Amino acid sequence: MKQLLILGSSTVTPPTNPSSTPHHHHHSPKPKPKTPSLHAPSKPIPAVHSRSPPLLSTIPFRQNHNSSSLLDYHANLASKLAEDGRLQDFVMIAESVIASGVEPSSFVAALSVGPVAKGISKNLQQGNVDCVVRFLKKTEELGVSTLKFLDGVAIDLLKKECIRIVNCGDVEQVVYIMETLAGFCFSFKELVDPSYIIKICVDKLNPKMAVRYAAIFPGEGRILFCNIISEFGRKGHLDSALVAYDEAKHKLSVPNMYLHRTIIDVCGLCGDYMKSRYIYEDLINRKVIPNVYVFNSLMNVNAHDLGYTFSVFKNMQNLGVTADVASYNILLKACCIAGRVDLAKDIYREVKQLESAEVLKLDVFTYCMIVKIFADAKMWQMALKIKEDMLSSGVTPNMHIWSSLISACANAGLVEQAIQLFEEMLLSGCKPNSQCCNILLHACVQACQYDRAFRLFQCWKGSEAQEVFHGDHSGNADEIEHAQKHCPNMTTIVPNSHHLNFIKKFPFTPTPATYHMLMKACGSDYHRAKALMDEMKTVGISPNHISWSILIDICGVSGNVSGAVQILKNMRLAGVEPDVVAYTTAIKVCVETKNLKLAFSLFAEMKRCQINPNLVTYNTLLRARTRYGSLREVQQCLAIYQDMRKAGYKSNDYYLKQLIEEWCEGVIQDNNQIQGGFASCKRTDLGRPRSLLLEKVAAHLQNNISENLAIDLQGLTKVEARIVVLAVLRMIKENYTLGYSVKEDMWITLDVSKVDPASKRDSEVKNAIIELLRNELGLEVLVAVPGHLDDIKTDSKSSLDPGPDLVVRLARNNKMASSTRRPIVVTQRLKVRRKSLHEWLQRRAGAIRR
């Protein structure tokens, strides 16, 4: 017969056996060990709250009245222990009772559920949530339904404890608790909001834990998987989103298209369109055919790549997936980004045919996209035709379509047409947003209708509307005629704009762009523009960098240079640090007023403030001068040029090169002769990049003290080499006038070339430089051969060409000649002695004094 292990208690008295002889207070000195007694033990059993080890005994259960009383006794004992918080002892009794053959349901029926629930609550109040979870898990394994032990108080305490653990950052413990409760068919969703747990996992970048938690919810798990991926995408953590995607795939038995679509959208959100392609290729490799929504997401993410988008569309058709209207809308979007109006027309024609066949029904987004394409291409006639198609199909234009239509006419300079469309939009009940109003204001400003722009602005703020449309029409007759010619449907509407005297009221909230356009409409009226800026502050809009830059530009229009510079200071006082646009605008004002010293001073200040110039800044300074007068001016511009190149900007070097050429040619007095020869040389340089020349000039002019006169002409043409040599001579001449004398000879490295001893080849660069130095400037030129300084020729004839004999002799002496006739590497150099340079400088100084 099965035996029962009993945990005794001094507070519970077991029932007596009626068949046994009652005992008094005396016991046999030698009790029989084989017969257990149901009477109270000779020693008191430890109380429930005692920490001493429990007393264990074995009790046989018999199928009689005594067994029922014994079960009640053990159930009552277990309930008392649980109430006192000793849940583990409760589990021990339950194990013993059930192991003896008692049905779990009978044991549960004999229990007092209230005390057990109180014991669970007591442990939860003490923070022993792990103990409670183990208790629930063990009792469930014994076949005892644990849901009966959790009353409202216990559930509330469990909820608070879970929230406390989550706030402490131990998400893993909460997930373990939820997984345990999930096995009891417990509705644990009410304990903690699932989105809150997912948010914490996302913040901690723990995608695996987030997916593990979502997998607990059998019905909502798929949606939660997608929410997890989306949350990581919003945070910009694509890698974590991909990990969550892989984990979710393993949790699902079948492919979930919504999951694939979500991760593709996240790839687009994070800017990694290549990952979206890998996901699509993985689906195809696994023989999984995506649905139309996955295809649409893939095309939308890759809409910037027109070719790939169309290839995906064709693959979708080949796989038998029917395209919906969103598919065609994305194709139109791709055409809009690529500027392919022709393809957009073909797609629109195709979808119109599908609509006629009742296969598709075009939505407002389709019309919005095609209208925008035509508007961006300034095809306002086609845009208006699409509007007529919309109305005939029963589709009401929304605010975005009206804005695109107004923009199309505004870009074409049709202000009257744009205003008429604006009025139609209001009459149709569509309320424009601030961007739509700004488009109309911009059209008026671009058409130089500044007064109308201000009247529209005042009208939208609440003044009388009829003032807006009276006046300003006499100068627009050609515009109206042009609109009537290309849009016959508007002939009865546009002229009536003269008589429109009512505009339906609509809420209008000016934006910074609104005030910026009005400030530009002020022209040179600084005070009016400043008043608009002050008005911005009164409506709660803080002037930004653009506002201040426009104000600086207005000062420039009026020639107020000091005012423009003062605005830069006022920006800082207002708490707005000048940016590159503000500085560039101020520099432009200085250049236009010929105040170049202040312009370069602002540029230096800009660099000190660690504000990186942009391309406009560099070009403004490089084009500030029409000619160079001194070495310092050339060095200043070349320094800006080099800084521009280091910043990664590509410039048009032609203008700067022309100025430097003019400055270099100033070394020679006989301009007529030189300019004629120079003009004939310039034609040989057409199409050649000039950056190398400017870099060479800048490198040789960096040091204005002529102590190291070494000129490197390697890689230059004869015209470029001439400019570099003249630039160095100009530097020497200007330094000489400042008191710096020439201290060394001038060496000119022409080129490193391979010369065949048996052939004769003249160097164009060498001859051009020798011609310049000897004939045009009167300098003594020596031709130097490496290793043979004694071979330097001083006569003009031999100085022009070392001759084949010298090269052959050089090859023989260096033992370089061989039967294979290998070419000889020769560094060609020219030398101008210090004495010759000094005499030339004295001649130039004497000519200047005369």
C-alpha positions, 0 to 999 in steps of 0.5 A, spaced: 500 500 500 502 506 498 505 511 503 504 518 505 509 523 507 506 528 512 508 535 514 506 535 521 503 542 525 502 543 532 496 547 530 492 542 527 489 536 530 489 529 526 482 525 526 482 519 531 481 512 528 475 510 531 476 502 531 482 503 535 482 503 543 483 510 546 489 511 549 490 515 556 496 519 557 500 513 558 504 510 553 507 503 553 515 504 554 516 500 548 511 502 542 511 498 536 515 501 531 511 498 525 504 501 527 504 508 525 499 512 530 494 518 528 494 521 535 498 527 537 505 525 537 509 525 544 513 531 541 510 538 539 510 538 531 513 545 529 509 551 528 507 553 521 512 559 521 517 555 524 524 555 520 526 548 523 525 542 519 518 539 518 516 532 521 515 527 516 511 520 517 508 515 513 500 514 513 497 509 509 490 511 505 485 506 506 478 506 502 474 508 508 471 514 512 478 515 515 481 516 508 477 522 507 478 525 514 485 524 513 485 527 506 481 533 509 487 534 514 492 534 509 489 539 505 487 543 511 495 543 513 497 545 506 492 551 506 495 553 513 502 552 511 501 556 504 497 561 508 503 562 512 507 563 506 511 556 506 509 555 499 514 550 498 512 546 504 505 546 501 508 543 494 511 537 498 504 535 501 501 536 495 506 531 492 505 526 497 498 526 497 497 525 490 503 520 490 499 516 494 493 515 489 489 521 491 486 525 485 489 532 484 481 534 483 480 531 490 485 534 493 484 541 490 477 540 492 479 539 499 483 545 499 481 552 502 483 556 496 483 563 500 488 561 505 493 559 499 491 566 495 493 569 501 500 566 502 501 567 494 500 575 496 504 575 502 510 572 498 509 577 492 508 583 497 515 580 500 518 581 493 519 573 492 516 573 485 521 567 483 518 563 489 511 564 487 513 562 479 516 556 482 510 554 486 505 555 480 509 551 475 510 545 480 503 545 482 501 545 475 505 539 473 502 536 479 495 537 475 493 542 480 489 548 477 493 554 479 488 559 476 484 558 482 489 560 487 490 567 484 485 572 486 484 579 484 489 581 490 494 576 487 494 578 480 494 586 482 500 584 486 503 580 481 502 586 476 506 591 480 512 586 481 512 585 474 512 593 473 517 593 478 522 588 475 521 591 468 523 598 471 529 595 474 531 593 467 531 586 468 526 584 462 529 577 462 526 575 468 519 578 466 519 574 460 521 568 464 515 569 468 510 571 462 513 564 459 511 560 465 504 563 466 503 562 458 503 555 460 497 555 465 493 559 460 493 565 464 491 571 461 497 575 462 497 580 457 493 585 463 500 584 467 504 588 463 503 592 456 506 588 451 508 595 447 512 597 453 516 591 454 518 591 446 520 598 447 524 597 453 527 591 449 528 596 443 531 601 447 536 596 450 538 593 443 536 586 445 532 584 439 532 576 441 529 578 447 523 582 444 522 576 439 522 571 445 517 575 448 512 576 442 512 569 441 509 568 448 502 571 444 500 565 440 495 570 436 498 576 436 505 574 435 506 575 428 503 582 429 508 583 435 514 581 430 512 586 425 512 592 431 519 590 433 522 590 427 518 597 425 521 600 432 528 598 431 527 601 424 524 608 427 530 608 431 535 607 425 538 600 428 537 596 421 542 591 424 538 589 430 531 589 425 535 584 421 536 580 427 529 580 429 527 578 422 531 572 422 529 570 429 522 571 427 522 567 421 525 561 426 519 562 430 514 562 424 512 555 421 510 558 414 512 565 411 509 571 413 508 576 408 507 582 412 513 580 416 517 580 409 514 587 407 515 590 414 523 589 414 523 591 406 520 598 409 525 598 414 531 597 409 528 603 406 527 607 412 534 606 414 537 608 407 539 601 405 536 599 399 541 593 398 539 589 404 532 590 401 534 586 395 538 581 398 531 579 402 527 579 396 533 574 393 532 570 399 525 569 398 526 567 391 531 562 392 527 559 397 521 558 392 517 563 396 513 567 391 512 574 395 505 577 394 503 584 391 504 588 397 511 585 398 513 587 391 510 594 392 514 595 398 520 593 394 519 597 388 518 603 393 524 602 397 528 602 390 524 607 386 530 612 386 533 606 381 528 606 375 531 600 372 531 596 378 524 598 379 521 596 372 525 589 373 522 588 379 515 590 376 516 585 370 518 579 375 512 580 379 508 579 372 512 573 370 510 570 377 503 571 376 502 576 381 497 581 379 499 588 380 494 593 383 493 601 383 499 602 388 504 598 383 503 603 378 503 609 383 510 607 385 512 606 377 509 613 376 513 615 383 520 612 380 518 616 373 518 622 377 524 621 381 528 620 374 524 625 370 522 621 365 515 624 363 515 619 357 515 613 361 510 616 365 505 618 360 505 611 357 504 608 364 498 613 365 495 611 358 496 603 360 492 604 367 487 608 364 486 603 359 485 598 365 480 603 368 476 602 362 476 595 362 474 595 370 480 592 372 483 597 376 480 604 379 485 610 379 485 613 386 487 620 388 494 618 389 495 616 382 492 623 379 497 626 384 503 623 382 502 624 374 500 631 376 506 632 380 510 629 374 507 634 369 508 640 374 515 639 375 516 638 367 513 645 367 508 642 362 502 646 365 497 644 360 498 636 361 497 637 368 490 641 367 488 636 362 489 631 368 485 635 372 479 634 367 480 627 367 480 626 374 473 630 375 470 626 369 472 620 373 469 622 379 475 623 383 475 629 387 482 633 387 485 634 394 490 639 397 496 636 394 493 636 387 491 643 387 498 645 390 501 641 384 497 645 379 498 651 382 505 650 382 505 648 374 502 655 372 506 658 377 513 655 374 510 657 367 509 664 370 502 664 369 500 668 375 493 669 373 492 662 372 495 660 378 490 665 382 484 662 378 486 655 380 487 657 388 480 660 387 477 654 384 480 650 390 477 654 395 470 654 392 471 646 392 471 646 399 479 644 399 482 648 404 490 650 402 495 649 407 501 654 408 505 651 402 500 652 397 499 659 399 507 660 399 507 657 392 502 663 390 506 668 393 512 665 390 509 666 383 507 673 384 514 675 387 517 671 381 513 675 376 515 682 380 508 683 382 510 685 389 504 689 391 499 683 389 503 678 394 503 683 400 495 684 398 494 676 398 498 676 404 494 681 408 487 678 405 489 671 408 490 674 414 483 677 414 483 683 410 478 684 405 478 680 399 476 684 393 482 688 393 487 682 391 484 682 384 483 689 382 489 692 379 496 689 376 492 686 370 494 691 365 501 688 365 498 681 364 494 681 358 500 677 354 499 672 360 492 671 359 492 671 352 497 665 352 493 661 357 487 662 353 491 659 347 494 653 350 488 652 355 481 653 351 477 650 357 479 656 361 477 662 356 471 663 360 474 663 367 480 667 367 478 673 364 473 673 370 478 674 375 478 681 374 471 681 377 472 676 383 471 679 389 470 674 394 475 669 397 472 663 402 475 664 409 480 659 411 485 658 416 492 661 414 498 660 418 504 663 416 511 660 416 518 662 416 518 661 408 512 666 407 516 671 411 522 670 407 518 671 400 515 677 402 522 680 405 525 678 398 519 682 395 521 688 399 527 689 394 532 695 397 527 697 402 531 695 408 526 698 413 520 694 410 524 687 411 526 689 418 518 690 420 517 683 417 522 680 421 519 683 427 512 681 425 515 674 425 517 674 432 510 677 434 506 671 431 511 666 435 516 665 429 523 666 430 528 669 425 533 663 422 539 664 418 535 665 412 531 671 415 538 674 417 541 672 410 536 676 406 536 682 410 544 682 409 542 681 401 537 687 402 543 691 405 547 689 399 542 691 394 542 698 397 549 699 397 549 699 405 556 695 406 556 697 414 549 695 415 550 688 412 556 687 417 552 690 423 547 685 421 552 679 422 553 682 429 546 683 431 545 675 429 550 673 434 546 678 439 540 675 437 542 668 439 543 666 432 550 664 430 552 666 422 552 660 418 556 659 411 550 662 407 550 669 412 557 670 411 557 668 403 552 673 403 556 679 406 562 677 402 558 678 396 555 685 398 563 687 399 565 684 393 559 688 389 561 694 392 569 693 391 570 693 398 575 687 397 579 688 403 573 687 408 571 681 404 577 677 405 577 679 412 570 676 413 573 670 409 578 670 415 573 671 420 569 665 417 575 660 418 576 662 425 569 661 427 570 654 424 565 655 418 566 651 412 566 655 406 561 652 400 562 653 393 559 659 392 563 662 397 570 660 394 567 662 387 565 669 389 572 671 392 576 668 386 572 672 381 572 678 386 578 681 382 578 683 374 586 683 374 592 682 379 596 688 381 601 685 386 604 679 389 600 679 395 593 679 391 596 673 387 598 669 393 591 671 397 587 668 391 591 662 390 591 660 397 583 661 397 584 656 390 588 651 394 583 651 400 578 650 395 581 644 392 582 641 399 575 642 401 573 637 395 570 643 390 571 643 383 572 650 380 572 653 373 579 654 373 579 658 366 577 665 369 583 665 375 588 662 370 587 668 365 588 673 371 594 670 373 597 669 365 595 677 365 599 678 371 605 674 369 606 677 363 607 684 366 614 682 367 615 683 360 615 690 357 614 689 350 607 687 351 605 687 343 610 682 341 609 677 347 601 677 347 602 675 340 606 670 341 602 668 347 596 668 343 598 663 338 601 658 344 594 658 348 591 655 342 595 648 344 592 648 351 584 647 349 581 642 353 587 641 358 585 641 365 588 647 368 588 645 376 596 643 375 598 649 372 595 653 378 597 648 383 604 649 380 604 657 381 601 656 388 607 652 390 612 656 387 609 663 390 608 660 397 614 663 400 615 670 398 622 671 400 626 668 394 631 664 397 630 657 394 629 659 386 628 652 384 622 651 379 619 644 377 616 644 370 615 637 369 608 635 366 607 642 364 606 644 357 610 650 354 605 655 355 604 653 362 611 652 363 612 659 361 607 662 366 610 658 372 617 661 370 614 668 369 610 668 376 617 666 379 620 672 376 615 676 378 615 674 385 623 675 385 622 682 382 617 685 387 621 682 393 627 686 390 623 692 390 622 691 397 629 690 399 630 682 398 636 681 394 637 674 390 642 670 394 642 663 389 642 661 382 635 659 379 635 652 377 629 650 372 627 642 372 624 641 365 623 634 365 625 627 366 626 623 359 628 617 356 633 619 350 635 614 345 643 616 343 641 614 335 635 619 335 635 627 336 629 630 339 628 637 341 624 639 347 618 644 346 618 646 353 626 647 353 626 651 347 620 655 349 623 657 356 630 658 353 627 663 348 623 666 354 629 667 358 634 669 353 631 673 348 625 676 351 628 677 358 635 678 356 638 673 361 644 668 361 641 661 360 645 655 361 644 647 360 646 642 365 647 635 364 647 631 370 654 628 372 657 633 367 657 640 370 663 642 366 659 640 360 655 647 361 655 651 355 655 658 355 654 660 348 647 661 346 648 656 340 650 650 344 646 652 350 639 650 346 641 643 345 646 639 348 647 635 342 647 628 340 655 627 341 654 629 348 648 624 350 652 619 347 659 621 351 654 621 357 652 614 355 659 611 354 662 614 361 656 612 365 656 605 361 649 605 360 650 603 352 648 596 350 647 592 344 640 592 346 640 600 345 636 601 351 634 609 352 638 613 357 634 617 363 636 624 363 634 629 367 634 636 363 635 642 367 637 649 366 640 654 370 640 662 370 646 665 375 645 669 380 649 675 377 645 674 371 638 675 375 641 681 379 643 685 372 636 683 370 633 686 376 637 692 376 635 694 369 628 693 370 629 698 376 632 703 372 627 702 367 622 704 372 625 710 375 626 713 368 
